[in-house]
Amino acid sequence: MGSRRDQFFHFVTGRKQFSPGQNHQPVSSLNPLRRGVFLCLLALLSGCGSDGMEDARTVFPVTGVVLYQDQPITDGMVSLTPVNPPSDDKQFFNPRGTVDESGKFQITTYEKGDGAPPGEYKVSFTWVGSLEGVSEDEEDKLPEKLPRKYTNPETSGITITVKEHNNLLSPIELK
């Protein structure tokens, strides 16, 4: 299935997420810069789900639906940027989520679908279309399908508030 993987994974490995039957590229065959970044981050983050991090922020589930011109943005990405960034010494990871074929998304901060810390967020989106059957080289050349304003949290005009409970967002309709 061609769902869009986390862009961080792509940066570190330079590859798409693995599917059954694909050849797996060992870490040792990655280019030296990516291998170094991967190994450093692996050492820093090993075992760091929200349960494994001493300074992890409490997160609450966030789910929603996003449509562009009444159609789901299949394989699109949703990113949350805090309106007021935290001022404490805890690490902060921007919550994000991948949009499925029906337009639904779940926000992730530490572990898949765990949610986001409470607060107000500016929302941005990226979408190049369905990635099913698209090679990595082809994907890198695909143009953004959304108007530019939606790709930047400062100009999207969309904000959400995450509260200390399950958060089911109102449908987000991009024009």
C-alpha positions as CSV (number, residue, x, y, z in Angstrom):
1,M,0.0,0.0,0.0
2,G,1.4,3.4,-0.8
3,S,0.7,5.4,2.3
4,R,3.1,8.3,2.9
5,R,5.7,7.6,5.5
6,D,7.2,9.9,8.0
7,Q,9.5,12.4,6.3
8,F,12.0,11.9,9.1
9,F,12.3,8.2,8.2
10,H,12.9,9.2,4.6
11,F,15.6,11.7,5.5
12,V,17.5,9.3,7.8
13,T,17.3,6.2,5.5
14,G,16.8,7.8,2.1
15,R,14.3,5.0,1.4
16,K,10.6,4.4,1.6
17,Q,9.2,2.4,4.5
18,F,9.6,-1.3,4.0
19,S,6.8,-3.4,2.7
20,P,6.7,-7.2,2.8
21,G,8.9,-8.6,0.0
22,Q,11.0,-5.5,-0.4
23,N,14.8,-5.7,-0.1
24,H,15.8,-4.1,3.1
25,Q,18.8,-1.8,3.1
26,P,21.0,-2.3,6.2
27,V,22.0,0.8,8.1
28,S,25.7,0.1,7.2
29,S,24.9,0.7,3.5
30,L,23.4,4.1,4.0
31,N,25.5,7.1,3.0
32,P,27.8,8.1,5.8
33,L,26.0,11.3,6.8
34,R,22.6,9.6,7.0
35,R,24.1,6.6,8.8
36,G,25.7,9.0,11.4
37,V,22.5,10.9,11.9
38,F,20.6,7.6,12.2
39,L,23.0,6.1,14.7
40,C,23.1,9.3,16.9
41,L,19.3,9.6,16.9
42,L,18.9,5.9,17.6
43,A,21.2,6.2,20.6
44,L,19.3,9.3,21.9
45,L,15.9,8.0,21.2
46,S,16.1,4.3,22.0
47,G,13.1,3.2,23.9
48,C,11.6,6.6,23.7
49,G,7.9,6.3,23.4
50,S,5.8,8.5,25.6
51,D,6.3,5.9,28.3
52,G,10.1,5.6,27.9
53,M,10.9,9.3,28.0
54,E,11.3,10.9,31.4
55,D,10.6,14.3,30.0
56,A,7.8,13.2,27.6
57,R,4.8,15.5,27.5
58,T,1.4,14.1,28.2
59,V,-0.5,13.7,24.9
60,F,-4.2,13.3,24.1
61,P,-5.7,11.6,21.0
62,V,-6.4,13.8,18.1
63,T,-8.3,12.6,15.0
64,G,-9.9,14.4,12.1
65,V,-10.7,14.5,8.4
66,V,-9.2,16.8,5.8
67,L,-10.5,17.4,2.3
68,Y,-9.4,19.6,-0.6
69,Q,-12.1,20.6,-3.0
70,D,-14.4,18.0,-1.4
71,Q,-11.9,15.1,-2.0
72,P,-9.6,13.4,0.6
73,I,-5.9,14.3,0.3
74,T,-4.8,10.6,0.2
75,D,-1.3,10.2,1.5
76,G,-1.1,13.9,2.6
77,M,0.6,15.0,5.7
78,V,-0.9,17.1,8.6
79,S,1.6,19.0,10.8
80,L,0.9,20.9,14.0
81,T,3.0,23.9,15.1
82,P,2.3,25.3,18.6
83,V,1.0,28.9,18.7
84,N,3.0,29.4,21.9
85,P,6.1,27.1,21.9
86,P,6.8,25.5,25.3
87,S,9.2,27.5,27.4
88,D,10.4,24.6,29.7
89,D,13.4,22.4,29.2
90,K,11.5,19.4,27.9
91,Q,12.1,18.3,24.3
92,F,9.3,19.2,22.0
93,F,8.3,17.2,18.9
94,N,5.9,18.7,16.4
95,P,2.8,16.5,16.2
96,R,2.0,15.2,12.7
97,G,-0.2,12.6,10.9
98,T,-0.7,10.9,7.6
99,V,-4.1,11.2,5.8
100,D,-5.6,7.9,4.7
101,E,-7.7,7.2,1.5
102,S,-10.9,8.5,3.2
103,G,-9.3,11.8,4.4
104,K,-9.0,10.6,8.0
105,F,-5.8,11.2,10.1
106,Q,-4.6,10.5,13.6
107,I,-2.0,12.8,15.1
108,T,1.3,11.3,16.4
109,T,3.9,12.9,18.7
110,Y,5.9,10.0,20.2
111,E,4.2,6.8,19.0
112,K,1.8,6.1,16.1
113,G,-1.6,7.7,16.8
114,D,-0.8,8.8,20.4
115,G,-2.0,12.4,20.0
116,A,-0.6,15.8,20.9
117,P,0.1,17.8,24.0
118,P,-2.7,20.1,25.0
119,G,-2.6,23.6,23.5
120,E,-3.3,25.7,20.5
121,Y,-1.7,24.8,17.2
122,K,-1.4,26.2,13.7
123,V,-2.0,23.5,11.1
124,S,-0.2,23.0,7.8
125,F,-0.6,20.4,5.1
126,T,1.4,18.8,2.3
127,W,0.1,16.7,-0.5
128,V,1.5,15.4,-3.7
129,G,-1.2,12.9,-4.4
130,S,-1.4,9.2,-3.9
131,L,2.0,7.5,-3.7
132,E,0.8,4.1,-4.6
133,G,3.1,2.6,-7.2
134,V,5.3,5.8,-7.2
135,S,9.1,5.2,-6.9
136,E,11.1,7.3,-4.5
137,D,12.8,9.2,-7.3
138,E,9.4,10.0,-8.9
139,E,8.0,11.0,-5.5
140,D,10.7,13.6,-5.0
141,K,9.7,15.2,-8.3
142,L,6.0,15.4,-7.7
143,P,4.6,18.9,-7.4
144,E,2.6,20.1,-4.4
145,K,-1.2,19.8,-5.1
146,L,-2.4,22.2,-2.4
147,P,-2.2,26.0,-2.7
148,R,1.0,27.2,-1.1
149,K,-0.8,28.9,1.7
150,Y,-1.8,25.6,3.3
151,T,1.8,24.3,3.3
152,N,2.9,26.9,5.8
153,P,1.5,27.0,9.4
154,E,1.8,30.8,9.4
155,T,-0.4,31.3,6.3
156,S,-2.8,28.3,6.4
157,G,-5.3,30.2,8.5
158,I,-6.2,27.0,10.3
159,T,-5.8,26.5,14.0
160,I,-6.9,23.8,16.4
161,T,-7.0,23.4,20.2
162,V,-6.0,20.1,21.7
163,K,-7.7,19.6,25.1
164,E,-7.0,17.1,27.9
165,H,-9.3,14.4,26.5
166,N,-10.0,12.6,23.2
167,N,-10.1,15.3,20.5
168,L,-12.3,14.7,17.4
169,L,-11.8,17.7,15.2
170,S,-14.4,19.2,13.0
171,P,-13.8,18.3,9.3
172,I,-11.2,20.6,7.8
173,E,-12.1,21.7,4.3
174,L,-9.3,23.3,2.2
175,K,-10.4,25.3,-0.8
